């Protein structure tokens, strides 16, 4: 079905554990938001591209509204929800029809009315007799006719569609689609994931790039649970940045939510084009940092090392960074490493510049002629070792794809070429064609013998 061309934003609000994230996932068609039976799973506000019938719009999942001190974690979560309400065109105020109205529902219904935004009252979990009474009781909130819904089972979505069209008549009117707009924008944002250990400063860094407190931060480790994406422009460079949950050693992850968060972070890495591995400058190159970097390399993503909290260490520590990075991560020799401070903004220009440059390297395509000149020189100066008295013949090389740069070497007896010689060729490619800091894929193929089937 062809979606209408439109642009409006709906924010899902309500007390904790009424099913907001379940509805969010239902509307975006993916399990983007973490869902669990316990309340308070969602902390940051999360945006997604939603579809409902022929409507296409932005949907925002929010933390549950709770009374709390402004300085507490719950208070900061509430502030994020209030910001989402302010930015939305209309609100989906959700209650749990099975439980019925609670004092918290009534308090925040009053808060939502004061916002002045068009509000659609959603009575979730209305399936079966247990939900009917709660849906009827919801009339008492004074927010209009409730829409009975089951986000988990997808029931009542047609009624929700009608309610959205009624709440936002101007935004849901059909418009002509411009063929030019439908084409892919060549200046689309670079997809960047920020990954690291817990409390490395990932959310603080992204907030500094945005210029606002868009993501929840604080001294408590593990605040971020969902992988949140935000679009921003820095020095005319467009980025779509994913904030992710901190990754600890697998053996230390016991909590179910943390396991879900870690899986979400790894999924964000797979969708990214460039990954910023953020290290704590006071404890750089710890084992978990190296594990995370190796995961990124194995996934074939471009990589930039962010040396965060650099304002807390002496300048003498910077001089050893290049040497340490190449020592601990020889598989991405020359990887960009940027000292920075997400708190003060120091080094962010260089970080974005490194992301853009690494992205270009990751997309590099090299013509076959220069590749084979390189291969001839490399094999002349250091021939492959003979195995069982027989010399391996390396014939030619080509690059079938980029993202990351991937090469195929045609040779005789590829199984006989040792790993050390493959590293020699890989390092030579990196140096000869200026491919610092990106994974290089090198595959060996046995060239077909045209006489093999002839007698």
Protein Blocks (a to p, Z undefined) as FASTA:
>chain_A
ZZdddddddddeddehiopmmmmmmmnopafbccdfbehkbmbdcdddddehjaccdddd
ddddddddfklmklmmmmmmmmmmmmpmbdcddddfknopafklmmmmmmmmmnopacdd
ddehkgcjklmmmmmmmmmnonajaddddfknopoklmmmmmmmmmmmmlmpccdddfkl
mpccfkbccdddddddehilmmmmmmmmnopafbccdjbehkambdcdddddeehiacdd
ddddddddfklmmbfklmmmmmmmmmmmmmpmbdcddddfklghifklmmmmmmmmmnop
acddddehklmpcfklmmmmmmmmmmmmmmlghiacddddfknopoklmmmmmmmmmmmm
mmpccdfklmmmmmmmmmmmmccddeehiacddfbdcdfbghiaddddddehkllpcfkl
mmmmmmmmmmmnopghiacdddddddddfklmpZZ
